């Protein structure tokens, strides 16, 4: 068990470092967009242009390819060896990639009708721009599909580098496109950068990593029983729409009725909120899935539950701490990141207010990212998707009412509340259905985390005095960060639970090992 925990820890460390760098680059990406374009109708059109690609992404289960693929790949390898696993890889890759190409072509043609239907409150000029940008970024989904399958196989083989590099290179592409083409092309430069970043980061790099290590005997066989099994496992990820994807879709839809720039303001705040979510929740969940699937396939379900509980307790502590920190430093953080060029201080104040609301949902986002892996590792994709889809469907009136009454703040609050309920019910159902992690240790961790985070956040908030300009914001952040770290560190050793303290103690050794080129997951 200790070896498995170590492998998950090292993989999570690598993916966590990737997520940290990717999220930092995501912030830089938003900084460049804010600087060159601001919170404008053009930015709204740019955000809206991702709606149709996001729908295609969802219904091809792009974001969940590894989730459905890894357990079946592990099973094929356990029963038939490396050759059987590679045949399964070639079957899924060879069948899904042409499907992605055909679907992209169809939606390319349908883009004007979709934009007119989904964004009726946009002006004609905004709709035309949205259609053009949509058609630029749509082909990226082909790269996501083809590369996602390869990355799933590589992770199942213990190779996480391609997965770690994909989001980093993608963000670099968008930044480069904005900087090189932003002055002449406006938001279109960012769209071309997204397409290039997807091609290199999500497809070219995994192909290079797989070369000489994985054989991909590609063939199109949609009626092969093994592909049918994969489709049945992935089907709920296609037909279900959970808050993870649906929150952004609803923000785009209801945001258009709030006013010009509302969609942009929501997404500028969301980018900062999602940084700790990606660093903590997504990295831990992605790293844990192969080990959880391996333990369950070997009939060691109790060990899998114990591993998942430890991961959940550590990520819950970090999520609560991140929420308190974001709430405390929202104003100087937004000032430092966004307020320059076309992005005015008034817009910065609005984004800071939204960030405080969004921060309340960070623990829910983090827990949800990890908890669903307890289902996926067992090949159970229907239950979490049905639950998430039902919660999102019931939440739509909440978005509508709060958006109409409180504008962007209401939409942010609806998202934070919905994801928190989703995470709690996912954990409850995991316990009931699969005997997963017990609630008592998680509740204990939650109470201890709040007891640590609240005073740390209060100290950080007191340090923030609202110094003007980027230099003043930097001083505020430095002082607040130091105060938060000192109080949280003392609190962790005083009232923190064992998994969080052990994680903190192992972190320097893990970082040292990675920097010295120590062995990664095998």
C-alpha positions as CSV (number, residue, x, y, z in Angstrom):
1,X,0.0,0.0,0.0
2,X,2.8,2.4,0.8
3,X,4.3,1.9,-2.6
4,X,1.0,2.7,-4.2
5,X,0.6,5.8,-2.1
6,X,4.1,6.9,-3.1
7,X,3.4,6.4,-6.8
8,X,0.2,8.4,-6.6
9,X,2.0,11.1,-4.6
10,X,4.8,11.4,-7.2
11,X,2.3,11.4,-10.1
12,X,0.2,14.0,-8.3
13,X,3.3,16.0,-7.6
14,X,4.2,16.1,-11.3
15,X,0.6,16.8,-12.4
16,X,0.2,19.3,-9.6
17,X,3.3,21.1,-10.8
18,X,1.9,21.0,-14.3
19,X,-1.4,22.3,-13.1
20,X,0.3,25.1,-11.1
21,X,2.3,26.2,-14.2
22,X,-0.8,25.8,-16.4
23,X,-3.0,27.8,-14.1
24,X,-0.3,30.5,-13.8
25,X,-0.1,30.6,-17.5
26,X,-3.9,30.7,-17.6
27,X,-3.7,33.8,-15.4
28,X,-1.1,35.3,-17.7
29,X,-3.4,34.4,-20.7
30,X,-6.3,36.3,-19.0
31,X,-3.9,39.2,-18.2
32,X,-3.0,39.5,-21.9
33,X,-6.6,39.3,-22.9
34,X,-7.6,41.9,-20.3
35,X,-4.7,44.2,-21.3
36,X,-5.4,44.1,-25.0
37,X,-9.2,43.7,-25.2
38,X,-10.6,44.4,-21.7
39,X,-14.1,43.3,-20.4
40,X,-15.7,44.2,-23.7
41,X,-18.4,42.8,-26.1
42,X,-15.5,41.4,-28.2
43,X,-14.3,39.5,-25.2
44,X,-17.9,38.2,-24.6
45,X,-17.9,37.0,-28.3
46,X,-14.5,35.3,-27.7
47,X,-15.9,33.5,-24.6
48,X,-19.1,32.6,-26.4
49,X,-17.1,31.1,-29.3
50,X,-16.1,28.2,-27.1
51,X,-19.6,27.2,-26.4
52,X,-20.1,25.0,-29.5
53,X,-16.6,23.5,-29.2
54,X,-17.3,22.8,-25.5
55,X,-20.5,21.0,-26.5
56,X,-18.7,18.9,-29.0
57,X,-16.0,18.3,-26.4
58,X,-18.6,17.1,-24.0
59,X,-20.6,14.8,-26.3
60,X,-17.4,13.2,-27.6
61,X,-16.5,12.7,-23.9
62,X,-13.1,14.4,-24.6
63,X,-12.6,15.5,-21.0
64,X,-13.4,12.0,-19.8
65,X,-11.6,9.9,-22.4
66,X,-9.0,8.8,-19.9
67,X,-11.7,8.1,-17.3
68,X,-13.4,5.6,-19.5
69,X,-10.3,4.3,-21.2
70,X,-7.9,3.6,-18.4
71,X,-9.9,0.9,-16.5
72,X,-10.6,-1.0,-19.8
73,X,-7.0,-0.6,-20.9
74,X,-5.8,-1.9,-17.5
75,X,-8.3,-4.9,-17.8
76,X,-7.1,-5.7,-21.3
77,X,-3.5,-5.7,-20.2
78,X,-4.2,-7.8,-17.2
79,X,-6.0,-10.4,-19.2
80,X,-4.1,-10.4,-22.5
81,X,-0.8,-8.6,-21.9
82,X,0.7,-5.6,-23.6
83,X,-0.4,-6.7,-27.1
84,X,-4.0,-6.9,-26.2
85,X,-3.9,-3.5,-24.5
86,X,-2.3,-1.9,-27.6
87,X,-4.9,-3.5,-29.8
88,X,-7.6,-1.9,-27.6
89,X,-5.8,1.4,-27.9
90,X,-5.7,1.2,-31.7
91,X,-9.3,0.3,-31.8
92,X,-10.5,3.3,-29.7
93,X,-8.1,5.7,-31.4
94,X,-8.9,4.6,-34.9
95,X,-12.6,4.7,-34.4
96,X,-13.0,7.9,-32.4
97,X,-10.7,10.2,-34.3
98,X,-12.6,10.0,-37.7
99,X,-15.8,10.5,-35.7
100,X,-14.4,13.7,-34.2
101,X,-13.4,14.9,-37.7
102,X,-16.9,14.3,-39.1
103,X,-18.6,16.0,-36.1
104,X,-16.3,19.0,-36.4
105,X,-17.1,19.4,-40.0
106,X,-20.9,19.2,-39.4
107,X,-20.7,21.8,-36.6
108,X,-18.5,24.1,-38.7
109,X,-21.4,24.3,-41.1
110,X,-24.0,24.7,-38.4
111,X,-22.2,27.4,-36.4
112,X,-24.2,30.4,-37.6
113,X,-27.6,28.8,-36.7
114,X,-26.3,27.7,-33.3
115,X,-24.9,31.1,-32.3
116,X,-28.1,32.8,-33.4
117,X,-30.1,30.4,-31.2
118,X,-27.9,30.3,-28.1
119,X,-26.9,34.0,-28.0
120,X,-30.1,35.8,-29.1
121,X,-29.2,38.9,-27.1
122,X,-25.9,39.5,-29.0
123,X,-25.8,42.2,-31.6
124,X,-25.5,41.1,-35.2
125,X,-21.8,42.2,-35.2
126,X,-21.2,40.1,-32.0
127,X,-22.9,37.1,-33.6
128,X,-20.8,37.4,-36.7
129,X,-17.6,37.6,-34.7
130,X,-18.7,34.7,-32.5
131,X,-19.3,32.5,-35.6
132,X,-15.9,33.3,-37.1
133,X,-14.1,32.6,-33.8
134,X,-16.1,29.4,-33.3
135,X,-15.0,28.1,-36.7
136,X,-11.3,28.8,-35.8
137,X,-11.3,26.9,-32.5
138,X,-13.6,24.0,-33.5
139,X,-10.9,21.8,-35.1
140,X,-9.0,21.8,-31.8
141,X,-11.5,19.1,-30.6
142,X,-9.9,16.7,-33.1
143,X,-6.6,17.2,-31.4
144,X,-8.2,16.8,-27.9
145,X,-9.8,13.5,-28.9
146,X,-6.8,11.8,-30.7
147,X,-4.3,13.1,-28.1
148,X,-6.6,12.3,-25.1
149,X,-6.7,8.6,-26.0
150,X,-2.9,8.4,-26.3
151,X,-2.4,10.2,-23.0
152,X,-4.8,7.8,-21.3
153,X,-2.7,4.8,-22.5
154,X,0.5,6.6,-21.5
155,X,-0.9,7.3,-18.0
156,X,-2.0,3.6,-17.7
157,X,1.7,2.7,-18.4
158,X,2.8,5.1,-15.7
159,X,4.0,7.9,-18.0
160,X,2.4,11.2,-17.0
161,X,4.7,13.7,-18.8
162,X,2.5,14.2,-21.9
163,X,-0.5,14.7,-19.6
164,X,1.4,17.3,-17.6
165,X,2.6,19.2,-20.7
166,X,-0.7,19.3,-22.6
167,X,-2.4,22.2,-20.7
168,X,0.9,24.1,-20.4
169,X,1.6,24.1,-24.1
170,X,-2.1,24.9,-24.8
171,X,-2.0,28.0,-22.7
172,X,1.3,29.0,-24.1
173,X,-0.2,28.8,-27.6
174,X,-3.1,31.1,-26.6
175,X,-0.7,33.6,-25.0
176,X,1.5,33.6,-28.1
177,X,-1.4,34.0,-30.4
178,X,-2.7,37.0,-28.3
179,X,0.7,38.7,-28.2
180,X,1.7,38.1,-31.8
181,X,-1.7,38.7,-33.4
182,X,-3.7,40.6,-30.7
183,X,-2.8,44.0,-31.9
184,X,-3.7,43.3,-35.5
185,X,-6.4,40.7,-35.1
186,X,-7.9,41.5,-31.7
187,X,-9.5,38.5,-30.1
188,X,-9.0,36.4,-33.3
189,X,-5.3,36.2,-32.4
190,X,-6.2,34.3,-29.2
191,X,-8.4,31.9,-31.2
192,X,-5.7,31.0,-33.6
193,X,-3.3,30.5,-30.6
194,X,-5.8,28.2,-29.0
195,X,-5.9,26.0,-32.2
196,X,-2.1,25.9,-32.5
197,X,-1.7,25.2,-28.8
198,X,-4.2,22.3,-28.9
199,X,-2.4,20.8,-31.9
200,X,1.0,20.8,-30.4
201,X,0.2,20.3,-26.7
202,X,-2.6,17.8,-26.9
203,X,-1.6,15.7,-29.9
204,X,2.0,16.2,-31.1
205,X,3.6,15.8,-27.7
206,X,1.7,12.6,-26.8
207,X,2.5,11.2,-30.2
208,X,6.2,11.8,-29.6
209,X,6.1,10.3,-26.1
210,X,4.3,7.2,-27.4
211,X,6.7,6.7,-30.2
212,X,8.8,3.6,-29.6
213,X,6.9,2.9,-26.4
214,X,3.3,2.2,-27.6
215,X,2.2,0.5,-30.7
216,X,-1.1,2.0,-32.1
217,X,-2.5,-0.5,-34.6
218,X,-5.3,1.9,-35.6
219,X,-8.4,0.5,-37.2
220,X,-12.0,1.6,-37.6
221,X,-14.4,-0.9,-36.0
222,X,-17.4,0.8,-34.3
223,X,-19.2,-2.6,-33.9
224,X,-16.3,-4.4,-32.2
225,X,-17.5,-5.7,-28.8
226,X,-14.5,-4.0,-27.1
227,X,-15.4,-0.6,-28.6
228,X,-19.0,-1.2,-27.7
229,X,-17.9,-1.8,-24.1
230,X,-15.9,1.4,-24.1
231,X,-18.9,3.4,-25.5
232,X,-21.2,1.9,-22.9
233,X,-18.8,3.0,-20.2
234,X,-18.3,6.5,-21.7
235,X,-22.0,6.9,-22.6
236,X,-23.1,8.5,-19.4
237,X,-20.2,10.9,-19.7
238,X,-21.6,11.9,-23.1
239,X,-25.3,12.2,-22.3
240,X,-24.9,13.6,-18.8
241,X,-24.1,17.2,-18.2
242,X,-22.8,17.9,-14.7
243,X,-22.1,21.2,-13.0
244,X,-18.4,20.9,-13.9
245,X,-19.2,21.7,-17.5
246,X,-22.7,23.1,-17.1
247,X,-21.8,25.9,-14.8
248,X,-19.8,27.6,-17.6
249,X,-22.5,27.0,-20.1
250,X,-25.1,28.6,-17.9
251,X,-22.9,31.5,-17.1
252,X,-22.5,32.2,-20.8
253,X,-26.2,31.9,-21.5
254,X,-27.6,33.9,-18.5
255,X,-24.6,36.3,-18.6
256,X,-25.6,37.6,-22.0
257,X,-28.8,39.0,-20.4
258,X,-27.0,40.8,-17.6
259,X,-25.2,43.3,-19.8
260,X,-22.2,43.9,-22.1
261,X,-19.0,42.5,-20.6
262,X,-20.8,40.3,-18.0
263,X,-19.6,37.0,-19.6
264,X,-16.1,38.4,-19.6
265,X,-16.2,39.5,-16.0
266,X,-17.4,36.0,-14.9
267,X,-14.7,34.3,-16.8
268,X,-11.9,36.6,-15.5
269,X,-13.0,35.8,-12.0
270,X,-13.4,32.1,-12.7
271,X,-9.9,31.8,-14.1
272,X,-8.4,32.9,-10.8
273,X,-10.8,30.6,-8.8
274,X,-10.0,27.6,-11.0
275,X,-6.2,27.9,-10.4
276,X,-6.3,26.2,-7.0
277,X,-9.0,23.8,-8.2
278,X,-6.8,22.6,-11.0
279,X,-3.7,22.5,-8.8
280,X,-5.3,20.5,-6.0
281,X,-8.4,18.7,-7.2
282,X,-7.8,17.9,-10.8
283,X,-4.1,16.9,-10.3
284,X,-4.9,14.6,-7.4
285,X,-7.9,13.0,-9.1
286,X,-6.0,12.4,-12.4
287,X,-3.0,11.0,-10.6
288,X,-5.1,8.7,-8.3
289,X,-7.3,7.1,-11.0
290,X,-4.8,4.6,-12.5
291,X,-3.8,3.4,-9.0
292,X,-7.4,3.1,-7.9
293,X,-8.4,1.2,-11.0
294,X,-5.4,-1.1,-10.6
295,X,-6.3,-1.9,-6.9
296,X,-9.9,-2.5,-7.7
297,X,-9.0,-4.7,-10.7
298,X,-6.8,-6.8,-8.4
299,X,-9.7,-7.2,-5.9
300,X,-8.2,-4.9,-3.3
301,X,-11.2,-2.6,-2.9
302,X,-10.5,-1.9,0.7
303,X,-7.0,-0.5,-0.1
304,X,-8.6,1.6,-2.9
305,X,-11.1,3.1,-0.5
306,X,-8.3,3.8,2.0
307,X,-6.2,5.5,-0.7
308,X,-9.2,7.6,-1.9
309,X,-9.9,8.6,1.7
310,X,-6.4,9.9,2.2
311,X,-6.5,11.8,-1.1
312,X,-9.8,13.3,-0.2
313,X,-8.7,14.5,3.2
314,X,-5.6,16.2,2.0
315,X,-7.4,17.9,-1.0
316,X,-10.2,19.0,1.3
317,X,-7.8,20.7,3.6
318,X,-6.0,22.4,0.7
319,X,-9.4,23.4,-0.9
320,X,-10.6,25.1,2.3
321,X,-7.3,26.9,2.8
322,X,-7.4,28.1,-0.8
323,X,-11.0,29.3,-0.5
324,X,-10.0,31.4,2.6
325,X,-6.9,32.8,1.0
326,X,-8.7,33.8,-2.3
327,X,-11.5,35.5,-0.3
328,X,-9.0,37.5,1.7
329,X,-6.7,38.7,-1.1
330,X,-9.3,39.0,-4.0
331,X,-8.9,42.8,-4.4
332,X,-5.0,43.0,-4.6
333,X,-4.9,39.8,-6.7
334,X,-7.3,41.1,-9.3
335,X,-5.5,44.5,-9.3
336,X,-2.1,42.9,-9.9
337,X,-3.3,40.4,-12.5
338,X,-5.8,42.4,-14.6
339,X,-6.0,46.1,-14.0
340,X,-3.9,47.6,-16.8
341,X,-4.4,48.7,-20.5
342,X,-8.0,48.2,-21.6
343,X,-9.0,46.7,-18.2
344,X,-10.1,49.6,-16.0
345,X,-10.2,49.7,-12.1
346,X,-14.0,49.6,-12.0
347,X,-14.0,46.3,-13.8
348,X,-11.3,45.1,-11.4
349,X,-13.5,45.9,-8.4
350,X,-16.4,43.9,-10.0
351,X,-14.1,40.9,-10.7
352,X,-12.8,41.0,-7.1
353,X,-16.3,40.8,-5.8
354,X,-17.1,37.9,-8.1
355,X,-13.9,36.1,-7.0
356,X,-15.0,36.3,-3.4
357,X,-18.3,34.6,-4.3
358,X,-16.6,32.0,-6.5
359,X,-14.1,31.2,-3.7
360,X,-16.8,29.8,-1.5
361,X,-17.2,26.9,-4.0
362,X,-13.5,25.9,-4.1
363,X,-13.8,23.1,-1.6
364,X,-16.8,21.7,-3.5
365,X,-14.9,21.9,-6.8
366,X,-11.9,20.1,-5.3
367,X,-13.9,17.3,-3.7
368,X,-16.0,16.7,-6.8
369,X,-12.8,16.4,-8.9
370,X,-11.5,13.6,-6.7
371,X,-14.7,11.9,-5.4
372,X,-16.0,10.9,-8.9
373,X,-12.8,8.9,-9.4
374,X,-14.1,6.4,-6.8
375,X,-16.9,5.6,-9.2
376,X,-14.8,5.7,-12.4
377,X,-12.2,3.4,-11.1
378,X,-14.9,0.8,-10.7
379,X,-16.2,1.3,-14.2
380,X,-19.3,3.0,-12.8
381,X,-19.9,6.1,-14.8
382,X,-23.7,6.1,-14.9
383,X,-24.4,7.0,-11.3
384,X,-22.2,10.1,-10.8
385,X,-23.4,11.4,-14.2
386,X,-27.1,10.9,-13.5
387,X,-26.7,12.5,-10.1
388,X,-24.7,15.5,-11.5
389,X,-27.1,16.0,-14.4
390,X,-30.1,15.9,-12.1
391,X,-28.5,18.5,-9.8
392,X,-27.7,20.8,-12.7
393,X,-31.2,20.5,-14.1
394,X,-32.7,21.4,-10.8
395,X,-30.2,24.3,-10.4
396,X,-31.2,26.0,-13.7
397,X,-34.0,28.0,-12.1
398,X,-31.5,29.0,-9.4
399,X,-29.2,30.5,-12.0
400,X,-32.1,32.2,-13.7
401,X,-33.5,33.8,-10.5
402,X,-30.2,34.8,-9.0
403,X,-28.9,36.1,-12.3
404,X,-32.0,38.2,-12.8
405,X,-31.9,39.6,-9.2
406,X,-28.2,39.9,-8.5
407,X,-26.5,39.9,-11.9
408,X,-23.1,38.3,-12.2
409,X,-22.8,37.9,-8.4
410,X,-26.0,35.8,-8.4
411,X,-24.6,33.6,-11.2
412,X,-21.4,33.1,-9.3
413,X,-23.3,32.2,-6.1
414,X,-25.5,29.7,-8.0
415,X,-22.4,27.9,-9.2
416,X,-20.7,27.8,-5.8
417,X,-23.9,26.4,-4.2
418,X,-24.6,23.9,-6.9
419,X,-21.1,22.4,-7.0
420,X,-21.0,22.1,-3.2
421,X,-24.3,20.2,-3.1
422,X,-23.0,18.0,-6.0
423,X,-19.8,17.1,-4.2
424,X,-21.6,16.3,-0.9
425,X,-24.2,14.0,-2.6
426,X,-21.5,12.4,-4.8
427,X,-19.6,11.4,-1.6
428,X,-22.8,10.2,0.1
429,X,-23.7,8.0,-2.9
430,X,-20.2,6.6,-3.2
431,X,-20.4,5.5,0.4
432,X,-23.9,4.0,0.0
433,X,-23.3,2.2,-3.3
434,X,-19.6,1.1,-3.1
435,X,-18.8,1.4,0.6
436,X,-16.4,4.1,-0.2
437,X,-14.7,6.6,2.2
438,X,-16.5,7.1,5.5
439,X,-18.0,10.5,6.1
440,X,-16.8,10.8,9.7
441,X,-13.1,11.3,8.8
442,X,-14.0,13.8,6.1
443,X,-16.2,15.8,8.4
444,X,-13.4,15.8,11.0
445,X,-11.0,17.1,8.3
446,X,-13.5,19.7,7.2
447,X,-14.0,21.1,10.8
448,X,-10.2,21.1,11.4
449,X,-9.6,22.8,8.1
450,X,-12.1,25.5,8.7
451,X,-10.6,26.1,12.2
452,X,-7.3,26.6,10.5
453,X,-8.4,28.6,7.5
454,X,-10.7,31.1,9.1
455,X,-8.1,32.8,11.4
456,X,-5.5,32.5,8.7
457,X,-7.8,34.3,6.2
458,X,-8.7,36.9,8.8
459,X,-5.1,37.7,9.4
460,X,-4.5,37.9,5.6
461,X,-7.5,40.2,5.2
462,X,-6.2,42.6,7.9
463,X,-2.9,42.9,6.2
464,X,-4.5,44.0,2.9
465,X,-4.8,47.8,3.2
466,X,-5.6,48.6,-0.4
467,X,-2.3,50.1,-1.5
468,X,-2.7,51.6,-5.0
469,X,-1.3,50.3,-8.2
470,X,0.6,47.1,-9.1
471,X,3.4,47.7,-6.6
472,X,0.9,48.3,-3.8
473,X,-1.1,45.2,-4.7
474,X,2.2,43.2,-4.7
475,X,3.1,44.4,-1.2
476,X,-0.5,43.6,0.0
477,X,-0.3,40.1,-1.5
478,X,3.2,39.5,-0.1
479,X,2.2,40.6,3.4
480,X,-1.1,38.7,3.3
481,X,0.5,35.6,2.0
482,X,3.1,35.6,4.7
483,X,0.5,36.1,7.4
484,X,-1.7,33.4,6.0
485,X,1.1,30.9,5.7
486,X,2.3,31.5,9.3
487,X,-1.1,31.2,10.9
488,X,-2.1,28.2,8.7
489,X,1.2,26.5,9.4
490,X,0.8,26.8,13.1
491,X,-2.8,25.8,12.9
492,X,-2.0,22.7,10.8
493,X,0.6,21.4,13.3
494,X,-1.7,22.2,16.2
495,X,-5.2,21.0,15.1
496,X,-4.6,19.6,11.6
497,X,-5.3,16.0,10.9
498,X,-2.7,13.3,10.2
499,X,-3.0,13.0,6.4
500,X,-2.5,16.8,5.9
501,X,0.5,16.9,8.3
502,X,2.1,13.9,6.6
503,X,1.5,15.5,3.2
504,X,3.2,18.7,4.3
505,X,6.1,16.8,5.8
506,X,6.6,14.7,2.6
507,X,6.3,17.7,0.2
508,X,9.9,19.0,0.5
509,X,11.3,15.4,0.1
510,X,9.0,14.8,-3.0
511,X,10.1,18.1,-4.6
512,X,13.7,17.3,-3.9
513,X,13.3,13.9,-5.5
514,X,11.7,15.4,-8.6
515,X,14.4,18.1,-9.0
516,X,17.2,15.5,-8.7
517,X,15.5,13.4,-11.4
518,X,14.2,10.8,-9.0
519,X,12.0,8.0,-10.3
520,X,8.5,8.8,-11.2
521,X,5.5,6.5,-11.4
522,X,6.0,3.0,-12.8
